Amino acid sequence: MAELQLQKTAYAYRNKYQTVQALKGVDYQFESGRFYALVGRSGSGKTTLLSLLAGLDFPTEGKVLFNGKPTAELDCDEYRRDDVAVIYQSYNLFPLLTVLENVTYPLELKKTPLTEAKAIAKEKLLSVGLDEGHLKRFPAMLSGGEQQRVAIARALAGGAKIILADEPTGNLDEENGAVVVSILQRLAHEDGYCVIVVTHDMGIADKADEVIRLSDGRIVSSESAADVG
């Protein structure tokens, strides 16, 4: 089980002219086996919240808890390597590495023996619908949908049970976007991952178990997709 909890979580930063309150006292609990969609207009706090959940930044007030412990008290490198994985709109694959090398990379960071790392990578790639024919290709040789599936496989290979995705279908056509959403749904519902997606696409939100709406740094509503529809 992996659990993330927000307790009066706030985040402020200073720009050239003023202090900006990006998040304002947010409370929420994310659980394993659930697929969450974070929605809201640009500037509502979605990306800031995702960064805090990923351990890329820390609250200026309140807490983000991972399995009951504040992320600010964790080993940040270990948390980001072992417990959470982030999937980006732009895929963030290494262009000079093959598909297989991209997916084995997080395992190499953990000093996993190469033979074992390759076996795990192949298994994760197969689980997202990419076969042996893709292994030696470079990212530029793949479609956008295939690149995003490589990114998901890499996230899975690292062993994290919390998947954070920032506009994962933003660069994809409708068909490839639907494939990616289907994979994320399966990870939550069949494999027990906690999946949290920032999106402007209400088609994704319709597939989520919970739709969390943010506005001006606050959660203004949280409801099931059935209620949204």
Z-matrix of the N, CA and C atoms (Angstrom, degrees):
N
C 1 1.471
C 2 1.526 1 110.25
N 3 1.330 2 115.74 1 138.57
C 4 1.460 3 121.48 2 175.38
C 5 1.522 4 107.77 3 -129.78
N 6 1.313 5 115.84 4 133.00
C 7 1.453 6 119.96 5 -174.58
C 8 1.526 7 109.86 6 -136.78
N 9 1.324 8 116.36 7 135.26
C 10 1.455 9 122.56 8 174.62
C 11 1.520 10 108.37 9 -119.11
N 12 1.326 11 115.71 10 136.47
C 13 1.457 12 119.35 11 -178.50
C 14 1.534 13 109.60 12 -135.29
N 15 1.317 14 115.04 13 136.79
C 16 1.460 15 121.84 14 174.79
C 17 1.521 16 108.16 15 -102.62
N 18 1.334 17 116.98 16 129.11
C 19 1.459 18 122.23 17 177.96
C 20 1.527 19 109.23 18 -125.00
N 21 1.327 20 115.79 19 104.78
C 22 1.467 21 121.40 20 179.67
C 23 1.529 22 110.65 21 49.02
N 24 1.317 23 116.19 22 41.10
C 25 1.462 24 121.93 23 -172.42
C 26 1.528 25 110.96 24 -75.66
N 27 1.325 26 114.90 25 123.50
C 28 1.462 27 121.09 26 178.23
C 29 1.522 28 108.99 27 -131.78
N 30 1.333 29 114.78 28 151.57
C 31 1.469 30 119.42 29 177.55
C 32 1.517 31 109.31 30 -144.67
N 33 1.325 32 115.36 31 126.45
C 34 1.460 33 121.47 32 179.14
C 35 1.520 34 109.27 33 -128.14
N 36 1.322 35 115.67 34 148.76
C 37 1.459 36 120.24 35 175.06
C 38 1.524 37 108.76 36 -142.92
N 39 1.299 38 114.91 37 160.37
C 40 1.460 39 121.36 38 -177.96
C 41 1.522 40 109.44 39 -105.20
N 42 1.328 41 116.72 40 122.94
C 43 1.458 42 119.23 41 170.54
C 44 1.525 43 108.83 42 -98.51
N 45 1.298 44 117.81 43 -165.44
C 46 1.466 45 120.91 44 -174.27
C 47 1.526 46 112.27 45 -63.78
N 48 1.338 47 115.89 46 -27.43
C 49 1.459 48 119.41 47 -170.49
C 50 1.523 49 114.79 48 -113.43
N 51 1.330 50 117.67 49 -27.14
C 52 1.458 51 118.87 50 -171.22
C 53 1.521 52 111.14 51 -161.77
N 54 1.324 53 115.49 52 171.32
C 55 1.457 54 121.43 53 172.24
C 56 1.525 55 108.48 54 -88.41
N 57 1.317 56 116.28 55 128.17
C 58 1.465 57 122.32 56 -178.92
C 59 1.521 58 108.70 57 -104.85
N 60 1.323 59 117.10 58 124.99
C 61 1.459 60 122.23 59 178.08
C 62 1.529 61 107.46 60 -94.16
N 63 1.331 62 116.65 61 94.05
C 64 1.460 63 120.87 62 -174.03
C 65 1.520 64 112.69 63 -76.36
N 66 1.336 65 117.10 64 -34.53
C 67 1.472 66 121.86 65 174.29
C 68 1.523 67 108.19 66 -131.08
N 69 1.330 68 115.22 67 143.78
C 70 1.465 69 120.02 68 -171.96
C 71 1.530 70 110.92 69 -131.29
N 72 1.320 71 116.75 70 89.22
C 73 1.463 72 121.29 71 171.55
C 74 1.512 73 114.69 72 59.78
N 75 1.335 74 116.38 73 53.51
C 76 1.466 75 121.83 74 -175.74
C 77 1.530 76 110.74 75 -86.65
N 78 1.333 77 116.55 76 135.25
C 79 1.466 78 123.43 77 173.89
C 80 1.527 79 108.73 78 -121.26
N 81 1.330 80 115.78 79 131.09
C 82 1.476 81 119.31 80 175.51
C 83 1.525 82 108.77 81 -169.39
N 84 1.330 83 115.40 82 157.39
C 85 1.462 84 120.92 83 176.26
C 86 1.524 85 110.00 84 -129.91
N 87 1.342 86 115.63 85 125.74
C 88 1.459 87 123.01 86 177.99
C 89 1.527 88 108.53 87 -105.46
N 90 1.335 89 116.54 88 137.79
C 91 1.460 90 120.48 89 -174.94
C 92 1.524 91 111.56 90 -125.97
N 93 1.328 92 114.97 91 158.47
C 94 1.463 93 121.18 92 176.35
C 95 1.524 94 110.56 93 -63.17
N 96 1.338 95 115.46 94 151.27
C 97 1.457 96 120.61 95 177.05
C 98 1.511 97 114.36 96 77.78
N 99 1.346 98 116.82 97 12.91
C 100 1.460 99 121.12 98 -178.32
C 101 1.521 100 110.50 99 -124.75
N 102 1.318 101 115.15 100 147.79
C 103 1.456 102 123.29 101 -180.00
C 104 1.528 103 107.22 102 -114.52
N 105 1.345 104 116.21 103 114.33
C 106 1.462 105 122.47 104 -175.30
C 107 1.527 106 110.73 105 -111.02
N 108 1.321 107 116.09 106 141.18
C 109 1.464 108 121.42 107 173.61
C 110 1.523 109 108.79 108 -116.61
N 111 1.335 110 116.31 109 126.31
C 112 1.464 111 122.23 110 173.86
C 113 1.523 112 107.85 111 -98.70
N 114 1.317 113 117.15 112 118.71
C 115 1.460 114 120.99 113 -176.85
C 116 1.523 115 109.70 114 -125.90
N 117 1.329 116 114.92 115 159.05
C 118 1.463 117 121.10 116 179.68
C 119 1.513 118 109.50 117 154.61
N 120 1.299 119 115.88 118 165.37
C 121 1.460 120 120.70 119 -179.85
C 122 1.530 121 110.40 120 -68.61
N 123 1.323 122 116.25 121 163.39
C 124 1.458 123 121.38 122 173.65
C 125 1.527 124 108.86 123 -56.48
N 126 1.333 125 115.65 124 134.82
C 127 1.458 126 120.15 125 -178.98
C 128 1.510 127 114.69 126 86.91
N 129 1.349 128 117.07 127 3.79
C 130 1.467 129 119.81 128 -177.66
C 131 1.526 130 112.97 129 -79.25
N 132 1.349 131 117.02 130 -16.07
C 133 1.468 132 119.99 131 179.26
C 134 1.516 133 114.38 132 115.41
N 135 1.331 134 117.74 133 2.61
C 136 1.469 135 121.11 134 -175.44
C 137 1.535 136 111.93 135 -61.84
N 138 1.324 137 115.91 136 -52.24
C 139 1.463 138 120.05 137 -176.17
C 140 1.523 139 111.19 138 -67.88
N 141 1.322 140 116.99 139 -37.08
C 142 1.467 141 120.23 140 175.32
C 143 1.519 142 110.52 141 -60.13
N 144 1.321 143 116.42 142 -44.59
C 145 1.460 144 120.35 143 179.43
C 146 1.523 145 110.95 144 -61.97
N 147 1.323 146 117.01 145 -43.09
C 148 1.459 147 120.16 146 179.21
C 149 1.534 148 110.73 147 -61.92
N 150 1.321 149 117.49 148 -39.74
C 151 1.467 150 121.22 149 178.97
C 152 1.526 151 111.42 150 -63.38
N 153 1.322 152 116.95 151 -38.26
C 154 1.461 153 120.42 152 177.71
C 155 1.526 154 111.01 153 -67.92
N 156 1.325 155 116.84 154 -42.34
C 157 1.464 156 120.33 155 178.49
C 158 1.527 157 111.27 156 -63.45
N 159 1.339 158 116.21 157 -33.07
C 160 1.466 159 120.96 158 -178.36
C 161 1.525 160 112.87 159 -80.54
N 162 1.319 161 117.50 160 -7.13
C 163 1.456 162 119.76 161 -176.98
C 164 1.512 163 113.01 162 75.08
N 165 1.335 164 116.95 163 17.77
C 166 1.462 165 120.85 164 176.94
C 167 1.518 166 111.04 165 -82.58
N 168 1.329 167 115.82 166 -16.69
C 169 1.457 168 123.05 167 175.00
C 170 1.521 169 107.14 168 -152.31
N 171 1.328 170 116.74 169 172.62
C 172 1.462 171 120.63 170 -176.74
C 173 1.521 172 109.98 171 -132.31
N 174 1.337 173 117.09 172 151.59
C 175 1.458 174 119.86 173 -177.76
C 176 1.532 175 111.65 174 -61.50
N 177 1.320 176 115.91 175 146.90
C 178 1.459 177 119.76 176 171.74
C 179 1.531 178 110.14 177 -85.27
N 180 1.321 179 115.92 178 -19.29
C 181 1.466 180 122.48 179 171.17
C 182 1.522 181 108.22 180 -144.93
N 183 1.342 182 116.90 181 154.70
C 184 1.453 183 120.66 182 -179.99
C 185 1.516 184 112.12 183 73.24
N 186 1.345 185 115.96 184 -163.43
C 187 1.464 186 120.94 185 -173.70
C 188 1.521 187 112.16 186 -140.99
N 189 1.323 188 114.86 187 154.03
C 190 1.455 189 123.00 188 161.51
C 191 1.520 190 105.48 189 -114.60
N 192 1.321 191 117.29 190 121.87
C 193 1.463 192 122.06 191 -177.53
C 194 1.522 193 110.71 192 -106.55
N 195 1.324 194 116.19 193 133.31
C 196 1.462 195 122.13 194 171.19
C 197 1.519 196 107.30 195 -112.43
N 198 1.322 197 115.89 196 116.12
C 199 1.464 198 121.66 197 -175.84
C 200 1.524 199 111.07 198 47.87
N 201 1.336 200 115.79 199 42.36
C 202 1.453 201 122.22 200 173.48
C 203 1.510 202 115.70 201 88.66
N 204 1.326 203 118.46 202 -4.24
C 205 1.467 204 120.75 203 -177.34
C 206 1.524 205 110.11 204 -116.38
N 207 1.342 206 117.61 205 134.78
C 208 1.467 207 119.91 206 -179.85
C 209 1.527 208 111.77 207 -59.47
N 210 1.318 209 115.55 208 133.82
C 211 1.470 210 118.92 209 179.74
C 212 1.526 211 111.51 210 -62.11
N 213 1.333 212 117.23 211 -28.10
C 214 1.467 213 120.47 212 179.28
C 215 1.526 214 111.80 213 -65.48
N 216 1.347 215 117.26 214 -17.19
C 217 1.465 216 121.09 215 -179.88
C 218 1.528 217 112.47 216 -100.33
N 219 1.328 218 117.10 217 -2.11
C 220 1.459 219 121.09 218 -178.90
C 221 1.519 220 110.63 219 -86.19
N 222 1.321 221 116.10 220 163.25
C 223 1.464 222 121.10 221 167.10
C 224 1.523 223 106.54 222 -71.23
N 225 1.334 224 116.93 223 108.99
C 226 1.470 225 120.81 224 -171.37
C 227 1.524 226 112.45 225 -60.59
N 228 1.324 227 116.43 226 -43.57
C 229 1.461 228 119.72 227 -179.03
C 230 1.528 229 110.68 228 -62.92
N 231 1.320 230 115.58 229 -41.61
C 232 1.471 231 119.98 230 -179.45
C 233 1.520 232 110.85 231 -67.12
N 234 1.332 233 116.71 232 -42.08
C 235 1.467 234 121.22 233 178.91
C 236 1.520 235 111.28 234 -59.81
N 237 1.339 236 116.24 235 -47.17
C 238 1.465 237 120.29 236 -178.46
C 239 1.525 238 112.08 237 -72.00
N 240 1.318 239 117.26 238 -26.07
C 241 1.461 240 120.40 239 -179.27
C 242 1.525 241 112.03 240 -83.20
N 243 1.340 242 116.74 241 -39.45
C 244 1.465 243 120.55 242 -168.89
C 245 1.526 244 114.79 243 -106.71
N 246 1.337 245 117.95 244 -26.76
C 247 1.459 246 119.63 245 -166.80
C 248 1.521 247 114.84 246 -111.30
N 249 1.329 248 117.69 247 -32.11
C 250 1.457 249 120.67 248 179.33
C 251 1.525 250 109.51 249 -128.64
N 252 1.316 251 115.44 250 150.34
C 253 1.466 252 120.96 251 175.35
C 254 1.519 253 107.93 252 -135.38
N 255 1.339 254 116.29 253 138.48
C 256 1.459 255 121.56 254 -178.20
C 257 1.524 256 109.80 255 -111.80
N 258 1.323 257 115.54 256 132.25
C 259 1.468 258 122.81 257 176.23
C 260 1.522 259 107.29 258 -112.20
N 261 1.339 260 116.14 259 129.62
C 262 1.458 261 120.95 260 -173.74
C 263 1.531 262 112.22 261 -108.37
N 264 1.320 263 115.24 262 158.03
C 265 1.464 264 121.38 263 177.16
C 266 1.529 265 111.22 264 -58.58
N 267 1.336 266 116.67 265 -35.62
C 268 1.471 267 121.52 266 -175.55
C 269 1.527 268 112.77 267 -93.49
N 270 1.335 269 117.52 268 11.25
C 271 1.472 270 125.54 269 173.00
C 272 1.535 271 113.26 270 74.97
N 273 1.343 272 118.43 271 -43.35
C 274 1.475 273 122.69 272 177.99
C 275 1.525 274 113.18 273 56.42
N 276 1.317 275 116.75 274 39.52
C 277 1.463 276 120.78 275 174.22
C 278 1.521 277 109.57 276 -83.78
N 279 1.331 278 116.29 277 155.87
C 280 1.456 279 121.39 278 176.36
C 281 1.532 280 108.34 279 -81.42
N 282 1.326 281 118.25 280 115.19
C 283 1.475 282 120.25 281 -171.46
C 284 1.518 283 114.42 282 -66.24
N 285 1.332 284 117.82 283 -25.98
C 286 1.464 285 120.54 284 -176.73
C 287 1.528 286 112.58 285 -95.13
N 288 1.333 287 116.41 286 3.80
C 289 1.462 288 120.88 287 175.04
C 290 1.524 289 109.75 288 -106.60
N 291 1.322 290 116.36 289 147.29
C 292 1.455 291 120.20 290 175.48
C 293 1.518 292 110.42 291 -70.28
N 294 1.319 293 115.79 292 170.79
C 295 1.462 294 120.74 293 175.78
C 296 1.525 295 110.38 294 -54.61
N 297 1.317 296 116.88 295 -49.12
C 298 1.469 297 120.01 296 -178.86
C 299 1.520 298 110.79 297 -62.05
N 300 1.320 299 117.69 298 -42.56
C 301 1.466 300 120.83 299 -178.98
C 302 1.527 301 111.34 300 -66.29
N 303 1.330 302 117.29 301 -36.35
C 304 1.460 303 120.22 302 176.59
C 305 1.528 304 111.22 303 -60.35
N 306 1.323 305 116.50 304 -41.25
C 307 1.464 306 120.04 305 -175.15
C 308 1.526 307 111.92 306 -80.57
N 309 1.316 308 117.71 307 -28.34
C 310 1.475 309 119.20 308 176.95
C 311 1.528 310 111.49 309 -77.38
N 312 1.332 311 117.66 310 -16.85
C 313 1.469 312 120.70 311 -173.83
C 314 1.530 313 113.71 312 -53.35
N 315 1.352 314 120.68 313 -50.44
C 316 1.471 315 118.83 314 -179.64
C 317 1.523 316 112.83 315 -63.68
N 318 1.315 317 116.78 316 -27.11
C 319 1.459 318 120.14 317 177.54
C 320 1.528 319 110.71 318 -73.31
N 321 1.317 320 116.23 319 -35.69
C 322 1.460 321 119.69 320 176.56
C 323 1.523 322 111.01 321 -63.90
N 324 1.341 323 116.50 322 -35.38
C 325 1.461 324 120.17 323 177.04
C 326 1.520 325 111.48 324 -62.19
N 327 1.328 326 115.87 325 -27.78
C 328 1.467 327 121.10 326 178.99
C 329 1.529 328 112.19 327 -90.39
N 330 1.328 329 116.37 328 5.27
C 331 1.472 330 122.16 329 -179.73
C 332 1.523 331 112.16 330 65.21
N 333 1.332 332 116.94 331 29.43
C 334 1.459 333 120.72 332 176.05
C 335 1.531 334 109.02 333 -69.76
N 336 1.338 335 118.26 334 133.61
C 337 1.474 336 119.74 335 177.71
C 338 1.527 337 110.69 336 -53.82
N 339 1.331 338 116.43 337 141.71
C 340 1.465 339 121.20 338 -170.95
C 341 1.524 340 112.57 339 -58.98
N 342 1.330 341 117.44 340 -41.55
C 343 1.473 342 120.05 341 -179.52
C 344 1.519 343 110.58 342 -61.37
N 345 1.326 344 116.37 343 -43.35
C 346 1.465 345 120.99 344 178.37
C 347 1.524 346 110.93 345 -66.93
N 348 1.338 347 116.03 346 -40.83
C 349 1.469 348 120.52 347 -179.81
C 350 1.525 349 110.98 348 -61.66
N 351 1.321 350 117.16 349 -42.70
C 352 1.462 351 120.98 350 179.47
C 353 1.526 352 110.91 351 -65.08
N 354 1.324 353 116.94 352 -39.37
C 355 1.466 354 120.29 353 179.62
C 356 1.532 355 110.86 354 -64.46
N 357 1.336 356 116.60 355 -42.82
C 358 1.466 357 120.57 356 178.05
C 359 1.519 358 110.37 357 -64.52
N 360 1.339 359 116.36 358 -43.84
C 361 1.467 360 120.80 359 -179.23
C 362 1.523 361 111.12 360 -60.69
N 363 1.326 362 116.62 361 -44.57
C 364 1.462 363 120.21 362 179.78
C 365 1.531 364 110.61 363 -62.54
N 366 1.317 365 116.43 364 -40.82
C 367 1.467 366 120.59 365 178.87
C 368 1.531 367 110.98 366 -61.72
N 369 1.336 368 117.10 367 -44.69
C 370 1.466 369 120.42 368 -178.69
C 371 1.528 370 111.29 369 -68.64
N 372 1.323 371 116.92 370 -37.93
C 373 1.464 372 119.75 371 177.19
C 374 1.525 373 111.13 372 -64.59
N 375 1.303 374 116.14 373 -41.34
C 376 1.465 375 119.99 374 177.52
C 377 1.529 376 110.65 375 -62.85
N 378 1.341 377 116.40 376 -36.62
C 379 1.468 378 120.69 377 -177.49
C 380 1.524 379 112.40 378 -67.00
N 381 1.358 380 117.19 379 -20.77
C 382 1.467 381 119.71 380 177.29
C 383 1.528 382 111.84 381 -105.45
N 384 1.335 383 116.05 382 13.95
C 385 1.454 384 120.53 383 171.92
C 386 1.517 385 115.92 384 88.53
N 387 1.337 386 117.64 385 19.97
C 388 1.463 387 121.20 386 177.08
C 389 1.525 388 109.11 387 -111.48
N 390 1.339 389 116.87 388 127.99
C 391 1.462 390 120.79 389 -172.63
C 392 1.526 391 112.03 390 -101.38
N 393 1.317 392 115.55 391 -172.61
C 394 1.469 393 122.07 392 -177.06
C 395 1.522 394 112.62 393 -56.47
N 396 1.326 395 117.29 394 -30.07
C 397 1.445 396 120.85 395 -178.24
C 398 1.523 397 114.06 396 -65.67
N 399 1.328 398 116.79 397 -15.64
C 400 1.457 399 120.55 398 -179.08
C 401 1.525 400 112.74 399 -92.72
N 402 1.312 401 118.35 400 -16.24
C 403 1.460 402 121.49 401 -166.17
C 404 1.519 403 114.26 402 -60.86
N 405 1.336 404 117.33 403 -38.32
C 406 1.462 405 120.50 404 -175.16
C 407 1.526 406 112.96 405 -96.73
N 408 1.316 407 116.08 406 5.44
C 409 1.465 408 119.27 407 178.67
C 410 1.538 409 109.94 408 -81.77
N 411 1.322 410 114.71 409 156.11
C 412 1.456 411 120.94 410 174.89
C 413 1.527 412 108.55 411 -97.31
N 414 1.345 413 117.67 412 155.97
C 415 1.471 414 119.99 413 -176.29
C 416 1.524 415 114.70 414 -50.77
N 417 1.337 416 117.71 415 -38.58
C 418 1.466 417 120.30 416 -177.93
C 419 1.522 418 112.78 417 -64.79
N 420 1.342 419 116.82 418 -16.00
C 421 1.460 420 121.23 419 -179.85
C 422 1.529 421 111.85 420 -88.32
N 423 1.327 422 117.03 421 -2.10
C 424 1.463 423 121.69 422 -175.48
C 425 1.526 424 110.98 423 -106.82
N 426 1.324 425 115.43 424 157.50
C 427 1.459 426 120.42 425 171.49
C 428 1.537 427 108.42 426 -73.36
N 429 1.335 428 115.94 427 167.41
C 430 1.457 429 119.63 428 177.20
C 431 1.518 430 112.39 429 -59.63
N 432 1.326 431 116.68 430 -41.76
C 433 1.465 432 120.23 431 179.23
C 434 1.513 433 112.23 432 -62.96
N 435 1.341 434 115.79 433 -39.52
C 436 1.467 435 119.59 434 178.39
C 437 1.524 436 110.85 435 -67.88
N 438 1.329 437 117.47 436 -39.64
C 439 1.464 438 120.02 437 177.79
C 440 1.529 439 111.33 438 -62.18
N 441 1.328 440 116.35 439 -41.00
C 442 1.460 441 118.44 440 179.43
C 443 1.518 442 111.51 441 -66.54
N 444 1.321 443 116.75 442 -34.13
C 445 1.469 444 119.31 443 176.71
C 446 1.529 445 111.49 444 -68.88
N 447 1.332 446 117.07 445 -33.92
C 448 1.471 447 119.88 446 173.29
C 449 1.527 448 109.65 447 -62.83
N 450 1.330 449 116.30 448 -42.52
C 451 1.466 450 120.37 449 179.08
C 452 1.534 451 111.07 450 -61.32
N 453 1.327 452 116.85 451 -39.43
C 454 1.468 453 120.18 452 177.59
C 455 1.524 454 110.13 453 -66.48
N 456 1.325 455 116.93 454 -43.89
C 457 1.468 456 120.36 455 178.62
C 458 1.522 457 110.87 456 -59.77
N 459 1.321 458 117.21 457 -40.44
C 460 1.471 459 120.75 458 178.34
C 461 1.530 460 110.31 459 -63.26
N 462 1.329 461 116.99 460 -41.13
C 463 1.465 462 120.52 461 177.62
C 464 1.526 463 110.87 462 -61.10
N 465 1.322 464 116.31 463 -41.41
C 466 1.467 465 120.59 464 -179.56
C 467 1.518 466 111.50 465 -69.42
N 468 1.320 467 116.92 466 -36.98
C 469 1.467 468 120.75 467 -176.61
C 470 1.516 469 111.50 468 -62.34
N 471 1.336 470 117.13 469 -31.47
C 472 1.452 471 120.20 470 -178.79
C 473 1.515 472 114.04 471 -70.92
N 474 1.337 473 117.02 472 -14.13
C 475 1.464 474 120.41 473 175.60
C 476 1.514 475 115.43 474 93.21
N 477 1.325 476 118.10 475 0.01
C 478 1.466 477 120.33 476 179.02
C 479 1.521 478 110.68 477 -64.60
N 480 1.328 479 116.16 478 145.77
C 481 1.465 480 120.89 479 176.52
C 482 1.531 481 112.09 480 -107.52
N 483 1.341 482 115.91 481 2.26
C 484 1.461 483 120.98 482 174.43
C 485 1.518 484 107.62 483 -118.97
N 486 1.325 485 116.26 484 120.09
C 487 1.457 486 122.35 485 -179.52
C 488 1.525 487 108.69 486 -109.78
N 489 1.317 488 116.27 487 119.82
C 490 1.456 489 123.00 488 177.53
C 491 1.525 490 108.28 489 -109.37
N 492 1.307 491 117.72 490 127.48
C 493 1.462 492 120.86 491 -175.73
C 494 1.527 493 109.93 492 -127.98
N 495 1.339 494 115.73 493 126.30
C 496 1.454 495 121.80 494 -179.16
C 497 1.529 496 109.21 495 -104.50
N 498 1.329 497 116.51 496 103.04
C 499 1.469 498 123.26 497 -178.19
C 500 1.537 499 111.31 498 48.76
N 501 1.339 500 118.42 499 56.19
C 502 1.470 501 120.30 500 -173.19
C 503 1.520 502 115.13 501 -65.78
N 504 1.332 503 117.70 502 -17.57
C 505 1.472 504 120.29 503 178.88
C 506 1.524 505 112.27 504 -108.29
N 507 1.327 506 116.88 505 7.32
C 508 1.463 507 120.95 506 -173.20
C 509 1.511 508 114.59 507 -59.69
N 510 1.342 509 117.72 508 -29.91
C 511 1.465 510 121.32 509 -179.12
C 512 1.527 511 112.89 510 -103.41
N 513 1.334 512 116.86 511 10.64
C 514 1.461 513 120.24 512 -173.29
C 515 1.523 514 111.86 513 -110.73
N 516 1.344 515 114.84 514 153.48
C 517 1.462 516 118.69 515 172.75
C 518 1.523 517 109.20 516 -75.60
N 519 1.312 518 115.81 517 174.65
C 520 1.469 519 120.34 518 -172.83
C 521 1.530 520 111.85 519 -60.89
N 522 1.321 521 116.71 520 -41.90
C 523 1.467 522 119.98 521 -177.33
C 524 1.524 523 111.56 522 -65.70
N 525 1.328 524 117.13 523 -48.90
C 526 1.458 525 120.09 524 179.93
C 527 1.523 526 111.73 525 -67.95
N 528 1.338 527 115.87 526 -34.19
C 529 1.453 528 119.44 527 176.10
C 530 1.514 529 111.75 528 -61.96
N 531 1.323 530 116.30 529 -40.15
C 532 1.465 531 120.53 530 179.63
C 533 1.519 532 111.38 531 -64.97
N 534 1.341 533 117.16 532 -36.16
C 535 1.464 534 120.89 533 177.98
C 536 1.526 535 110.09 534 -64.33
N 537 1.337 536 116.63 535 -45.19
C 538 1.465 537 120.79 536 -179.87
C 539 1.528 538 110.97 537 -62.76
N 540 1.317 539 117.09 538 -44.11
C 541 1.468 540 120.75 539 179.26
C 542 1.525 541 110.43 540 -62.59
N 543 1.327 542 117.12 541 -40.41
C 544 1.459 543 121.19 542 178.40
C 545 1.534 544 111.25 543 -60.79
N 546 1.331 545 116.09 544 -40.72
C 547 1.469 546 120.46 545 178.19
C 548 1.528 547 110.09 546 -63.74
N 549 1.331 548 116.98 547 -44.97
C 550 1.464 549 120.45 548 -179.44
C 551 1.527 550 111.23 549 -64.08
N 552 1.329 551 116.96 550 -39.40
C 553 1.468 552 120.70 551 175.84
C 554 1.529 553 110.79 552 -60.05
N 555 1.322 554 115.76 553 -45.91
C 556 1.469 555 119.69 554 -179.06
C 557 1.525 556 111.70 555 -63.17
N 558 1.311 557 116.27 556 -39.94
C 559 1.467 558 119.84 557 179.16
C 560 1.527 559 110.96 558 -59.38
N 561 1.326 560 116.22 559 -40.09
C 562 1.463 561 119.96 560 179.17
C 563 1.520 562 111.68 561 -73.39
N 564 1.323 563 117.10 562 -52.70
C 565 1.456 564 121.05 563 -168.43
C 566 1.520 565 114.05 564 -81.34
N 567 1.335 566 117.76 565 -31.91
C 568 1.461 567 119.96 566 -178.06
C 569 1.528 568 113.13 567 -102.04
N 570 1.339 569 116.19 568 -32.39
C 571 1.465 570 119.23 569 -174.33
C 572 1.524 571 113.49 570 -107.38
N 573 1.329 572 117.12 571 -2.76
C 574 1.456 573 119.99 572 171.96
C 575 1.515 574 116.52 573 80.60
N 576 1.322 575 117.80 574 16.99
C 577 1.460 576 120.01 575 177.39
C 578 1.529 577 110.40 576 -76.03
N 579 1.311 578 115.86 577 153.88
C 580 1.459 579 122.00 578 166.45
C 581 1.521 580 106.09 579 -93.51
N 582 1.330 581 117.36 580 114.86
C 583 1.469 582 122.38 581 -175.72
C 584 1.528 583 108.70 582 -115.31
N 585 1.337 584 115.86 583 122.98
C 586 1.465 585 122.04 584 -178.30
C 587 1.518 586 108.06 585 -125.32
N 588 1.325 587 116.58 586 119.59
C 589 1.462 588 122.01 587 -172.97
C 590 1.524 589 110.37 588 -120.48
N 591 1.332 590 116.63 589 126.37
C 592 1.462 591 121.90 590 168.65
C 593 1.524 592 107.15 591 -87.15
N 594 1.326 593 116.97 592 128.86
C 595 1.464 594 118.94 593 -176.85
C 596 1.526 595 111.87 594 -154.62
N 597 1.342 596 114.68 595 150.90
C 598 1.460 597 121.86 596 167.79
C 599 1.525 598 110.03 597 -99.51
N 600 1.324 599 116.40 598 -6.31
C 601 1.465 600 122.57 599 -172.97
C 602 1.529 601 109.75 600 -89.95
N 603 1.311 602 116.45 601 108.43
C 604 1.461 603 119.47 602 -179.25
C 605 1.526 604 111.52 603 -69.41
N 606 1.343 605 117.57 604 -15.43
C 607 1.458 606 119.84 605 172.85
C 608 1.512 607 111.24 606 -64.37
N 609 1.339 608 116.68 607 -36.26
C 610 1.464 609 120.93 608 174.65
C 611 1.516 610 109.45 609 -70.41
N 612 1.322 611 116.06 610 -45.49
C 613 1.466 612 119.94 611 -178.80
C 614 1.524 613 111.40 612 -57.26
N 615 1.316 614 116.93 613 -35.58
C 616 1.462 615 120.74 614 179.10
C 617 1.525 616 112.42 615 -62.72
N 618 1.336 617 116.47 616 -24.32
C 619 1.472 618 120.66 617 -178.49
C 620 1.528 619 112.16 618 -91.13
N 621 1.332 620 117.40 619 -9.53
C 622 1.465 621 121.22 620 -176.13
C 623 1.523 622 111.65 621 -78.48
N 624 1.324 623 115.36 622 155.47
C 625 1.467 624 120.17 623 173.69
C 626 1.522 625 110.91 624 -74.80
N 627 1.337 626 115.96 625 -36.87
C 628 1.456 627 121.58 626 179.15
C 629 1.523 628 109.27 627 -134.30
N 630 1.316 629 116.51 628 134.57
C 631 1.456 630 122.86 629 175.48
C 632 1.529 631 107.79 630 -109.94
N 633 1.328 632 115.73 631 118.37
C 634 1.462 633 122.20 632 -176.50
C 635 1.522 634 107.54 633 -108.61
N 636 1.325 635 116.01 634 116.41
C 637 1.462 636 120.92 635 -178.10
C 638 1.520 637 109.91 636 -98.19
N 639 1.322 638 115.68 637 128.92
C 640 1.456 639 121.14 638 176.36
C 641 1.519 640 110.29 639 -112.08
N 642 1.314 641 114.90 640 145.71
C 643 1.460 642 121.33 641 174.76
C 644 1.524 643 108.00 642 -151.38
N 645 1.321 644 116.02 643 127.78
C 646 1.464 645 121.54 644 177.52
C 647 1.525 646 112.10 645 52.36
N 648 1.346 647 115.64 646 41.22
C 649 1.459 648 120.00 647 174.35
C 650 1.510 649 115.87 648 80.67
N 651 1.322 650 116.81 649 7.35
C 652 1.468 651 120.62 650 -179.21
C 653 1.531 652 110.38 651 -125.72
N 654 1.339 653 116.07 652 150.70
C 655 1.460 654 120.34 653 169.23
C 656 1.519 655 107.21 654 -80.08
N 657 1.332 656 115.65 655 117.32
C 658 1.462 657 119.40 656 -177.37
C 659 1.523 658 111.94 657 -98.76
N 660 1.352 659 116.48 658 -17.85
C 661 1.460 660 119.33 659 174.93
C 662 1.518 661 109.29 660 -163.17
N 663 1.318 662 115.18 661 154.08
C 664 1.454 663 123.06 662 173.98
C 665 1.513 664 107.26 663 -144.95
N 666 1.331 665 115.44 664 120.07
C 667 1.450 666 118.84 665 -175.04
C 668 1.518 667 110.21 666 -150.83
N 669 1.310 668 116.14 667 160.73
C 670 1.455 669 120.28 668 177.82
C 671 1.517 670 109.14 669 -71.31
N 672 1.338 671 115.06 670 155.89
C 673 1.461 672 119.47 671 179.52
C 674 1.536 673 110.64 672 -60.40
N 675 1.332 674 116.60 673 -33.06
C 676 1.463 675 120.33 674 178.81
C 677 1.530 676 110.66 675 -62.12
N 678 1.352 677 115.75 676 -37.96
C 679 1.463 678 119.29 677 178.74
C 680 1.521 679 111.14 678 -70.44
N 681 1.375 680 114.55 679 -35.98
C 682 1.466 681 119.08 680 178.76
C 683 1.515 682 110.28 681 -63.13
N 684 1.369 683 114.67 682 -44.15
C 685 1.460 684 119.33 683 -179.46
C 686 1.510 685 111.36 684 -68.36
